[in-house]
Amino acid sequence: MRLLQLMLLGICLLVPQALAEEHHHNYIGNHGMVLFAADDILLGSYLPLNQPPYDYQLIYQLTLPPKAQTAVLTFLQAGRQLTLIPEQLNLNRLIAGDSFTANGTIFYDHFAHAGRVWYEDIAVRFARLLYQRPINQPGDITESRYDVLRVNQSYFLIHQIAANAGYDQILRTDQAPPEPLILKAPADVTALQQLNAMGIQATEVYLQMAERN
């Protein structure tokens, strides 16, 4: 009887530990980002999924070795797209706003859509977390809500991805938009058209439907 009690106690102790380890491992991975620029500041926006634990919108200020930093900023300022896949890391570090350096690969265009490698095994400094939002609220199909992030003289309009369905969109303008920024969501009128009607000239930095597993 004593042996059976000890065995049961051992199982009870091991199950929470196993669950905790599995939960921890879920956060470890290659967490891709789209790169964009605010003048001489390099930014990276995490590409989320619509399910835990990947359901966060995160934007970091990044730095690269000097020559690569200059080349990447010049490329982005010309309106081209670059994406980044860091080496495997714990997503909790990004969510917590840690500053650290990790190697990564920078791709022309989107790494998931036949993107070509530009820089491989390059040191990327995750310098500062600028924006964080959990994707945990259902959206209203009649409207689109945007958070406003100012970096230098640029305003980035970050679409609030909904938990039930949504899309990942970042817009850029040099004009201060109203806050909160709530746009209607008719199928035939884009956010850029609505902003233009408000007297705000903006460009689209990134647009993609939210990924699903």
TAHU-V973820 format. One record per residue. N is the residue number from 1. RES is the residue in one small letter. SS is DSSP state (A for helix, B for strand, O for the rest). PHI is phi in degrees with one decimal (999 if undefined). NEAR is the number of other ideal C-beta (glycine too) atoms within 12 Angstrom. Layout:
N RES SS PHI NEAR
N RES SS PHI NEAR
This chain:
1 m O 999 7
2 r A -61.3 8
3 l A -64.2 9
4 l A -63.3 10
5 q A -62.3 11
6 l A -66.4 12
7 m A -64.7 13
8 l A -64.4 14
9 l A -62.8 13
10 g A -62.4 13
11 i A -63.4 14
12 c A -61.4 14
13 l A -77.5 14
14 l A -77.4 14
15 v A -61.6 14
16 p A -59.7 12
17 q A -64.8 14
18 a A -64.8 14
19 l A -64.7 14
20 a A -64.0 14
21 e A -66.0 14
22 e A -64.0 14
23 h A -61.8 17
24 h A -62.8 16
25 h A -65.6 16
26 n A -61.2 21
27 y O -85.4 25
28 i B -86.3 21
29 g B 177.7 24
30 n O -95.2 24
31 h O -92.8 38
32 g O -68.5 36
33 m B -139.4 41
34 v B -98.6 42
35 l B -99.4 50
36 f B -154.4 39
37 a B -131.1 35
38 a B -120.9 30
39 d O 58.7 17
40 d O -96.9 20
41 i B -108.1 30
42 l B -93.1 41
43 l B -123.8 40
44 g B -133.8 43
45 s B -108.9 45
46 y B -62.7 45
47 l O -94.4 39
48 p O -85.6 41
49 l B -112.7 27
50 n O -90.7 28
51 q O -152.2 17
52 p O -62.9 18
53 p O -92.5 27
54 y O -93.8 30
55 d O -92.8 32
56 y B -136.0 35
57 q B -98.1 42
58 l B -137.0 39
59 i B -128.4 39
60 y B -116.0 42
61 q B -84.4 31
62 l B -117.6 43
63 t B -136.0 27
64 l O -118.7 34
65 p O -54.0 20
66 p A -50.2 15
67 k A -65.6 12
68 a A -67.3 28
69 q A -58.9 27
70 t A -64.0 17
71 a A -65.2 24
72 v A -66.9 37
73 l A -62.6 26
74 t A -60.9 18
75 f A -63.7 25
76 l A -68.1 34
77 q A -67.3 23
78 a O -85.5 12
79 g O 87.0 15
80 r O -93.3 25
81 q O -106.7 32
82 l B -133.3 43
83 t B -129.6 37
84 l B -131.2 44
85 i B -119.0 34
86 p B -72.5 36
87 e O -61.5 23
88 q O -57.7 17
89 l B -148.4 29
90 n B -87.0 24
91 l A -58.1 33
92 n A -59.6 22
93 r A -66.6 25
94 l A -70.0 39
95 i A -61.2 28
96 a A -76.8 18
97 g O 81.5 20
98 d O -64.4 20
99 s O -103.5 18
100 f B -163.1 25
101 t B -118.7 20
102 a B -142.6 30
103 n B -74.5 23
104 g B -159.9 37
105 t B -121.4 28
106 i B -103.8 40
107 f B -114.5 29
108 y B -66.5 23
109 d O 62.5 21
110 h O -97.6 26
111 f O -59.9 28
112 a O -86.5 17
113 h O -124.8 16
114 a O 63.1 11
115 g O -66.8 22
116 r B -102.4 17
117 v B -68.4 19
118 w B -106.7 27
119 y B -112.0 27
120 e B -116.7 18
121 d B 56.5 17
122 i B -99.2 31
123 a B -73.5 24
124 v B -119.2 36
125 r B -93.3 25
126 f B -85.1 38
127 a B -79.8 23
128 r B -159.1 23
129 l B -79.9 27
130 l B -105.7 32
131 y B -152.3 31
132 q B -145.2 24
133 r B -150.4 29
134 p B -73.5 20
135 i O -93.5 35
136 n O -135.6 20
137 q O -116.2 16
138 p O -66.5 15
139 g O -98.3 23
140 d O -102.2 17
141 i O -68.2 15
142 t O -91.5 12
143 e B -146.8 19
144 s B -125.6 33
145 r B -106.0 27
146 y B -128.2 36
147 d B -87.6 27
148 v B -111.8 30
149 l B -118.8 35
150 r B -97.4 23
151 v B -133.3 28
152 n O 55.0 18
153 q O -99.9 15
154 s B -104.2 29
155 y B -111.6 30
156 f B -105.6 36
157 l B -100.6 41
158 i B -105.9 43
159 h B -65.6 39
160 q O -77.5 34
161 i O -69.6 40
162 a O -85.5 28
163 a O -70.8 23
164 n O -81.3 17
165 a O -171.3 18
166 g O 175.4 33
167 y B -142.3 30
168 d B -98.4 37
169 q B -140.0 33
170 i B -128.1 42
171 l B -114.5 37
172 r B -130.4 38
173 t B -146.7 31
174 d O -95.4 20
175 q O -105.6 22
176 a O -69.2 17
177 p O -85.3 30
178 p O -68.1 18
179 e O -129.2 15
180 p O -72.5 15
181 l B -99.2 30
182 i B -124.5 23
183 l B -111.0 31
184 k B -72.3 21
185 a O -125.3 25
186 p O -72.5 14
187 a O -67.0 9
188 d O -102.1 8
189 v O -130.3 15
190 t O -82.8 22
191 a A -61.4 35
192 l A -62.8 24
193 q A -65.9 18
194 q A -66.7 26
195 l A -63.6 29
196 n A -60.4 18
197 a A -66.1 15
198 m O -88.1 21
199 g O 84.8 13
200 i O -111.7 26
201 q O -87.6 18
202 a B -136.0 32
203 t B -125.1 25
204 e B -93.6 26
205 v B -85.3 37
206 y B -158.8 35
207 l B -150.3 25
208 q B -160.5 27
209 m B -62.8 18
210 a O -59.4 29
211 e B -71.6 24
212 r O -132.9 19
213 n O -93.3 13
